[in-house]
Amino acid sequence: MTTKMSRYSSVAVLSSNEEIGGEALPTFSEKADTCIQDGCPNIVVDCESVPSVDSAGLEFLLDLQDRCEELLGAVKLCNLDDTLKTVFRITRLKRRFEIFDDLDSAVSSFG
């Protein structure tokens, strides 16, 4: 599996077992674009199996957040390991994203 998209009512969930960045970023980006084109600007990125996020991946997530917010949606993150939590804290991107401990909490936060 690389990047997988699933839907929970009006929320799209993107999950991957590859880095968000590098060679895997185009596939991840394509799936995210599909969510938005399908009229679903509420996106949860499930990081349970994501080993890392590089600088291009962080920039992509910020751009995706901006696009979703323009459509009155949001990008929320869940299941970050300690390393990813540290990355989001150090880069201060924790302020831009809601971060949840599990997928159910993240999906239900959209109400």
PyMOL commands that set and color helices and strands:
alter all, ss='L'
color gray80, all
select helices_A, chain A and resi 22-37+55-70+82-90+93-95+103-108
alter helices_A, ss='H'
color red, helices_A
select strands_A, chain A and resi 3-8+11-16+42-46+74-78+98-100
alter strands_A, ss='S'
color yellow, strands_A
deselect
rebuild
show_as cartoon
